[in-house]
Amino acid sequence: MEVQEIEIKIKRIPGNEDIPLPRYESQGASGMDFRAAIREDVVIEPGKIALIPTGIMVSIPDGYEAQIRPRSGLALKYGIGLVNSPGTIDSDYRGEIRIIMINWGDRPYRIRRGDRIAQMVIGKVYRAKLMECKELDMTQRGEGGFGHSGKA
């Protein structure tokens, strides 16, 4: 299967020339890693949230979005995640990308300048046309909610 590429413009915020731009770290990677563009180390205490700058801005083409997702290694080893996962960068946003990180672990976690902290996945956007109606089509599940289908 051929992978489709789209062009995304990226701009460094001055003073961050030492921070590598996001890139795919392997042939089959779907996400590009973001790095921390902090001046001094940031320690996130257990249960606390920190807003971490990346030092870059992007221009996502119309019809696409960027999803910001946690890195699985940070989640497994340290309990580090993203509060609003996945975060969304809309095609009309032009500000600095900042990552809202949380420490769900039991020990403080230190972030250093240049550390890989999150990943960006580009996706196609489909806009919904909502149609109000009096009745919805019936399904076998119906109104069964959380836990409705059981564990086994």
TORDOKOL-641725 format. One record per atom (N, C-alpha, C): residue in three letters; x, y, z. Coordinates in steps of 0.001 Angstrom, whole numbers, plus 524288, in hexadecimal, padded with zeros to 5 digits. Example, Ala and Ser with C-alpha at 12.3 -4.5 7.8 and 13.67 -1.06 7.14 Angstrom:
ALA833867E9C681E78;ALA8300C7EE6C81E78;ALA833907F31C81E78;SER832327F73681BA8;SER835667FBDC81BE4;SER832648001E81EBE;
This chain:
MET8034C7FB6A80000;MET800008000080000;MET8037E804DA80000;GLU80259808667FCA7;GLU8055D80D3A7FC46;GLU8037E8112380056;VAL8072A8138580308;VAL805EE81772806FA;VAL8058C81CBE80456;GLN8013C81F7680543;GLN800678249D802FB;GLN8032B828B28064C;GLU805C682C60803D3;GLU8085C8309D8069E;GLU805A0835C480575;ILE80569839218097B;ILE8038683E76808CC;ILE807C18421C80ADA;GLU807E2846C5808C8;GLU80BCA84A9480A77;GLU809B784DB580F13;ILE80CE084E0481324;ILE80B8785118817BC;ILE80FF6854E5818B1;LYS80E9A859DB818CB;LYS8128A85DD4819E5;LYS8137D85E0A81FC1;ILE8187485EB582132;ILE819F285EE0826AF;ILE81DA78636C82787;LYS81CFE8662282BDD;LYS8203886AB282D13;LYS8225E86A2683294;ARG8277C86AE28330D;ARG829E686AE58383C;ARG829148703883AC9;ILE8281E8703D83FC1;ILE8280487511842B7;ILE82DB58766B843E5;PRO82F5587B40842ED;PRO834D587CA8843CC;PRO836C487AFF84937;GLY83B8A879228494D;GLY83DE58774284E1E;GLY83D758716584ECA;ASN83B0786EBE84AFE;ASN83A4B8691684B53;ASN83CE486629846D2;GLU840CC8688184491;GLU84378866178401D;GLU84631860F38419B;ASP8474D8602E8469D;ASP849E285B6284868;ASP84612856D984922;ILE84110857E384900;ILE83D1C853CA849B7;ILE83BF38514C8446E;PRO83CC684C28843DE;PRO83B8B8499F83EDC;PRO835C484A3783D7F;LEU834B084AEE8387D;LEU82F4384B23836B1;LEU82CC7845BD83755;PRO827938459C837DD;PRO824FD8407E8381E;PRO8265183D4283351;ARG826DC8383383423;ARG827FE834A982FC3;ARG8262B82F3283132;TYR8257582C0D82D20;TYR824118269982DEF;TYR82900823B482F90;GLU828B8820C1833CB;GLU82D4E81E22835E5;GLU82E2C818B28339E;SER82A62816AA830AC;SER82B108119C82E19;SER827EC8118F8290C;GLN8290880DC5825AF;GLN8268B80D5C8208D;GLN8209D80D05820F2;GLY81E9980A27824C1;GLY818F78096682533;GLY8164280CE082925;ALA8190E810A682B50;ALA816C18140F82F58;ALA812678176682D0A;SER80E1F817EA82FF2;SER809DB81B5482E46;SER80A26820A2830F2;GLY80D3F8210A83512;GLY80DC1825E4837F2;GLY813498280A837C5;MET8139E82D43837D9;MET818A3830078381E;MET8195A831FC83DAC;ASP81DF78313D83FCC;ASP81EE8832BC84537;ASP81FDA8388C845DA;PHE81D4D83AC6849E1;PHE81E488401E84B93;PHE8224083FF984FFA;ARG8255A844218504B;ARG829458449485469;ARG8282D84964857C1;ALA829F78491985C97;ALA8292084D5F86052;ALA82CBE851E985F15;ALA82A7F8569085E91;ALA82D8B85B5785D95;ALA82D8185EB58627E;ILE82F1485C54866CE;ILE82F4185F1786BCF;ILE834BA8613A86CB4;ARG835208657486F96;ARG83A3D867D1870CD;ARG83CD28650D87563;GLU839B38637E8793C;GLU83BA7860C387DDB;GLU8387585BCC87E84;ASP83AB8857EE88127;ASP837E7853168822D;ASP832B385437884CE;VAL82ECF851098838B;VAL829AF8515288602;VAL828B784C1D888B1;VAL8274384C5188DA5;VAL825EF8479689088;VAL820068478B89151;ILE81D948434E88F7A;ILE817ED842AA8903D;ILE8173783EE3894CB;GLU814F7840DB898FE;GLU813FF83DA989D9D;GLU80F5683A0789C90;PRO80F05835A289F4C;PRO80A888321A89E9A;PRO8055E8350189F35;GLY801D38341889B9A;GLY7FCB18368789BB8;GLY7FC7983C13899A5;LYS800E483E29897F8;LYS8011D8439589630;LYS80157843E48903D;ILE8000F8489588E43;ILE7FFD1849B4888A9;ILE803C384DF188761;ALA8062F84D8D882CB;ALA809D685195880FC;ALA808EA852A287B31;LEU8095C85799879B3;LEU808E7859308743C;LEU80E71859CF8721C;ILE80FD78568E86E52;ILE8152E8566286C59;ILE8155B85872866BD;PRO8186C85C86865C6;PRO818DE85EAC86072;PRO81C2785B2685CEC;THR81B0785B68857D1;THR81E158586B85401;THR8219D85BE8850B5;GLY820B78610E850DF;GLY823FD864A084DDD;GLY822C4864CD84812;ILE81E52862998468A;ILE81CE0862A1840FD;ILE817288640F84038;MET81611865D883B79;MET810C7866F5839B3;MET810248642E83475;VAL80B67862A183323;VAL80A7985FD882E3F;VAL805DE8622C82B4A;SER805AE8610B8264D;SER8014D8627E822F9;SER7FF1E85D74820A8;ILE7FADD85BA1822F5;ILE7F84D856D68212A;ILE7F4AC8583981CA5;PRO7F4EE855788184D;PRO7F17C856B2813DD;PRO7EBB4855F181539;ASP7E85A858F4812A9;ASP7E2B48584481344;ASP7E1558529781227;GLY7DDBC850828152C;GLY7DC0A84B1F81463;GLY7DF3A8473481786;TYR7E2FB8491D81A9E;TYR7E638845B381DE1;TYR7E679847D882369;GLU7E830844AC826FE;GLU7E9338463482C5E;GLU7EE288437582E1C;ALA7F0758455D8324D;ALA7F4B184299834DD;ALA7F2AD840D683A27;GLN7F35083BDE83B50;GLN7F1EB839D884070;GLN7F6EA839488439C;ILE7F6C883B3C8486F;ILE7FB3983ADB84BEF;ILE7FA198366E84FBD;ARG7FD9C832A284FC1;ARG7FCC582DE5852D8;ARG8015E82CF385685;PRO8005D82A0385AB9;PRO804A6828BC85E49;PRO80871824DE85BCF;ARG80D048248485E0A;ARG810DC8209D85C71;ARG8102281BD985FFA;SER80F9D8175385D9C;SER80E648129D8609F;SER812AC8113586485;GLY817968121986338;GLY81BD1810E4866D2;GLY81B968142786BC7;LEU81A538192F86B37;LEU819CF81C8F86FD0;LEU8153881AD68732F;ALA810FE81931870AE;ALA80C64817718738F;ALA80D968126E8769E;LEU8100380EA78741E;LEU81116809A68769F;LEU8153380A1487AE8;LYS8198180CAB879BA;LYS81DE380CD287D6E;LYS81D27810B3881E4;TYR81A8281523880DF;TYR81A5281953884BD;TYR814D381B3F88613;GLY810D8819638835C;GLY80B8C81B3C8845A;GLY80A8D820AF8823E;ILE80D748223987E37;ILE80CED8277387BF3;ILE8092D827448775B;GLY8055782ABA87763;GLY8018882AF18732A;GLY8002183087871CD;LEU7FC3A8310686E8E;LEU7FA358362286CF8;LEU7F4AC836A486F0F;VAL7F38183B318713B;VAL7EE6A83C06873A7;VAL7EA1283BB086F9A;ASN7EAAD83E2C86B31;ASN7E69F83E2E86722;ASN7E86583ACE86292;SER7E86A835C68636C;SER7EA868324A85F79;SER7E62A82FB085C5D;PRO7E6408300B85735;PRO7EA16833278544C;PRO7E890838E885422;GLY7EC7E83C3385448;GLY7EBA9841C885365;GLY7EB26842BC84D90;THR7E8AF846F484C1B;THR7E7DB8482684698;THR7EA4184D5E8452F;ILE7ED1384D7C840D7;ILE7EED78526683E82;ILE7EB9C8531883993;ASP7E8498570C83994;ASP7E4ED8582183518;ASP7E80B85AAE830BC;SER7E5E485A6482C02;SER7E8A185C8882772;SER7E93486272827A0;ASP7E6258652482AD8;ASP7E69386ADC82B09;ASP7E99E86CDA82FC9;TYR7EBFD86953832E1;TYR7EF1686B008376B;TYR7F4AD86C1E835BA;ARG7F6CB8708783773;ARG7FC2387207835F8;ARG7FFA68734083A9E;GLY7FDF78721B83F55;GLY8012B87324843EA;GLY804FF86EC584508;GLU8081A86F8F8491F;GLU80BD986B8584AB8;GLU808F3866B084C91;ILE80AF28623284B2F;ILE808CD85D4784D20;ILE80B0D85C638528F;ARG8078885BA285644;ARG8090B85A8385BA7;ARG806548558185D57;ILE808F78528886067;ILE8071884D5E861ED;ILE8056084D7C867A7;ILE8007484BD2868A9;ILE7FE5884BB786DFC;ILE7FF688464B87041;MET80390845EA87346;MET80550840E587562;MET8036B8402787AFB;ILE802A083B3087C75;ILE80112839D9881CC;ILE8044F8353C883A5;ASN805678353E888B8;ASN8083F830F588B22;ASN8046782D9E88E2F;TRP802EB8292E88BE5;TRP7FF7E8257788E8E;TRP802A482188891B3;GLY807C68220189180;GLY80B3081E6489450;GLY80B8F81FB289A17;ASP80F1A81CE589CC8;ASP80FB681DAD8A267;ASP814D6820578A3D6;ARG817DF8220A89FE5;ARG81CC9824C58A0E0;ARG81D09829B789D91;PRO81FDD82DB089F4C;PRO820988325689C08;PRO82333830DC896E5;TYR821C9833A0892BA;TYR824108329C88D99;TYR826A88379A88B97;ARG82B9D8372588A0F;ARG82EAF83B9D88842;ARG82EC583BC588246;ILE82D808406B88022;ILE82DDC8415687A80;ILE83273844F887992;ARG835C18438A875DF;ARG83A50846AF8747C;ARG83993848DD86EF9;ARG83C3A84D0C86DD8;ARG83C0984F74868A9;ARG83D6F84B5A86484;GLY83A1784AE886094;GLY83B098474785C51;GLY838CB841DC85D16;ASP836B6840AB861BB;ASP8344C83B8C86293;ASP82F9683AD985F06;ARG82EDD8361385D1B;ARG82A31834D685A11;ARG825A38343085DE0;ILE821738373F85D06;ILE81D418377A860E8;ILE817E1835DE85ED7;ALA81716835F0859CA;ALA811F1834AF85794;ALA812B783389851CE;GLN80E8B831F984F38;GLN80EE38311184997;GLN80A4683384846C7;MET80B32834CF841D5;MET8073A8374683E91;MET805D68339683A1B;VAL800C98328883988;VAL7FEC582F528354C;VAL7FB30832C2831FF;ILE7FBF2832BC82CF0;ILE7F8C6835E08295A;ILE7F42D8329282771;GLY7EF8D834E28278F;GLY7EAE88320C825E5;GLY7E7588355A82280;LYS7E45E832B381F42;LYS7E0738353381BF9;LYS7DBCE836B481F63;VAL7D97A83B2B81E52;VAL7D4F383D0082142;VAL7D00D83C4581DEA;TYR7CC1483A208204E;TYR7C6F6839A981DD7;TYR7C33783CFC820FB;ARG7C0838408081E77;ARG7BCB9843DB8212B;ARG7B75A8416C820BF;ALA7B4A08414482515;ALA7AF7983EDA8254B;ALA7AB3E842D4823F0;LYS7A75C841068213C;LYS7A2A48441A82046;LYS79E6B841AE823BC;LEU79D1D8445A82806;LEU7994E8424382BB0;LEU793CC842E182992;MET790AE83EC782A28;MET78B4E83ECC82850;MET787D483D4C82CE8;GLU785188412482F1B;GLU781A28400B8337B;GLU77D1183CAB831A9;CYS77B9A838D3834F8;CYS7773B835668339D;CYS77441833E88388A;LYS76FC383194837E1;LYS76C8E8300283C53;LYS76DF782A8C83E45;GLU76FDD8272783AD9;GLU7712E821C483C42;GLU7765F8204F839C6;LEU7795381CED83C78;LEU77E2F81AC783A59;LEU77D408152A838C4;ASP7807A813208354D;ASP7800080DAB833BE;ASP7815D80A2E83869;MET77EEA805A2838BC;MET77FA38020783D16;MET7845E7FE8983C0F;THR7870F7FD1084058;THR78B6F7F96984008;THR78ABC7F5448443E;GLN78DB67F111843F6;GLN78D657ECF8847E8;GLN78F087EF1484D3C;ARG792D57F28284D72;ARG794B57F4B785263;ARG790D27F89B854AB;GLY78E667FBA685148;GLY78AA57FF8385325;GLY78D2F803A685684;GLU78B008048F85B2F;GLU78CF48089885EA7;GLU790C680686862B1;GLY7929B801B786207;GLY7965B7FF73865BE;GLY79B46802BB86601;GLY79CD18046386AAC;GLY7A136807F786B51;GLY7A6178056586D7A;PHE7A8CB80845870D3;PHE7ADC78068C872F8;PHE7AD708011C87557;GLY7B0D97FD96873A8;GLY7B1047F855875BF;GLY7ACAF7F4C3873D1;HIS7A98F7F69C8703F;HIS7A5097F3AE86E50;HIS7A6907EE6586BFE;SER7AB077EE1A86964;SER7AC727E933866BD;SER7AF9F7E58A86A33;GLY7B0A37E6F986F0F;GLY7B35C7E37D872B6;GLY7B93B7E36687205;LYS7BBD47DFE7874F2;LYS7C1827DF7F874D5;LYS7C3627DAFB8717A;ALA7C0767D6B987148;ALA7C25B7D1FE86E8C;ALA7C00B7D19286923;
